[in-house]
Amino acid sequence: MSPFFFTKLLRTTFFSLSSVGFLSLVILASFILLSPQDVYSASVRLAWEENGQKDVGYRIFYRQGGQEYNYEVPDWEGTETRCTIYGLDDNTTYYFVARAFDSYSESGDSDEVCYRKDNGDTSTVSYIAWEPSSGTIDGLTFEVNKTGDKINHNFQTIVYDGTFMNAPVFLADMQTTDGGDTANVRWQDKDSYGVDVKIAEEQSGDRETNHTTEVVGYMLFSCTDLPPLEIGIEVGEVSVGHDWKWVELSEDFDDPIVVARSLSSNKGEPAVVRIGHVDATGFEIRVQEWDYLDGIHTGETVGYIVMERGSYTLPDGTMVEAGRFETDMTASFRSVNFSQAFQVAPVVITAVSSYNEPDAVTTRVRNISTNGLKLRMQEQELN
């Protein structure tokens, strides 16, 4: 697996030069150098298309997350259409842009490419832990609760405790692992009063889809334009299929935690939500069918929540936490500790928020307490 990813397709129009041209910047490769002091450093090789004009040079700039580009001092300058940047920290995420210039002017930025260390088989799991509660914060109406141990493979209705003006953003996740087969929550018929949910198993190992009862935790949020919140939160819904879709964030985040699940049930094929390329400006999302299927999936709706990483106490005393960790556990559960002790066991929504491997994967949790939980990742049964 290559140790880099693309945040967007990179193209820039150069209006300031004598004629219009396009520049595409890509990362060709990256590699690690071992210094005599046994400290690892990374080098990244970049390439771009010619601008299509005579006597044009190119400049490369890079920055770390949370920093600005220093356009006074290019990190590379020349007339070639590729270069290598040396001496990077292997554990740091870097962003790169290119500019074209001639004797009279310099273009604007290309879009960014991003370098991040490859974690191999390890995946990033993000979570939102929120104590059961309901209320309004600065115009954000919310309800967080869980069902009894009663949700199975048949659709059942969750009736909200409160009434929303419109159908709210809905996120849901099993809070138990009473049934061990690979599965996740799907929903349909969401309105301002309730939503139907079920446990949907994949069928790579057998055609049987019956699933024993589970406790399902859910979070509801009003889908309105919000003023900036002190706790740093953004919620929304997105229509998505099997192609990656970029979601631009409207709020400013330094270290966003992104969780998106569960999928609607517009298409019958079992599938999961995948998240990738998370940065301070947004994230990518798509529907991924389980590996035994053809992978073509369109027309689903999924709710998402983005929070600034950290622990919070709402004005009414409700405790909330947004965090992430790395794991490669697919065969057994690992313990995850919260950074704070909750007053009551929270509802926890989890999501794999990296895309280090192509296999479809979901998360399962159990033993949620005031101090933590146990979690494992699940691939299809044939794996």
PyMOL commands that set and color helices and strands:
alter all, ss='L'
color gray80, all
select strands_A, chain A and resi 12-13+22-23+25-34+40-48+57-64+76-78+82-89+94-101+113-115+123-130+133-137+140-146+156-159+169-174+183-188+194-201+216-221+233-240+245-248+256-264+271-279+282-289+300-308+310-313+319-327+334-337+347-352+362-366+372-378
alter strands_A, ss='S'
color yellow, strands_A
deselect
rebuild
show_as cartoon
